[in-house]
Amino acid sequence: MKKTLSLLAVVLVLSSCATGSSNEQITAMQNAVVQTMLDTECHRQINNQKTWQMVSIIFTPEKKASLENEVCSCVSEQTSKNLTLSDSVALLNPATRATTAAKLASQTLGVCVKQLTSSVIQTQ
C-alpha cells in the first residue's frame, strides 16, 4: 500500500507539472493510481471476510485468485468511475486515505459480488 501511495504522490506531482499533456491523460493517470489503491483495499476486505474464507476453501488457488481478481477489478473500475471530488481529495490526504479507500471499496464490493454471482449462476 505504501508503494501505491508513493506512486500516487509522484503521479500527482508530475501531472501538476506536466507540459503538453492533456487533462484527459492526467485524469487517466490519476484514475489508474486510484484503481490500484481500490483494488488493493478490495483484496484486503475480501480476504478478511469470514464467509469468503469458508467458501473459498472449495476453490483451487487459481480459481480463488481468479474470482478475487474479477470482483476487485469490478470494484476498482466502478468506484473510480463514480469518484467525487471530495473523495479524490480525501484519497490524497494521508490522514484520511485508508478510511476513504476502505469506505469506497466496501460500497461497491457487494454490487460486484452480486454481479459475479449472477453471471456464474446464469452460465450453469
Secondary structure as UniProt FT lines:
FT   HELIX           2..17
FT   HELIX           23..48
FT   HELIX           50..55
FT   HELIX           56..58
FT   HELIX           61..81
FT   HELIX           85..92
FT   TURN            94..96
FT   HELIX           97..123
//
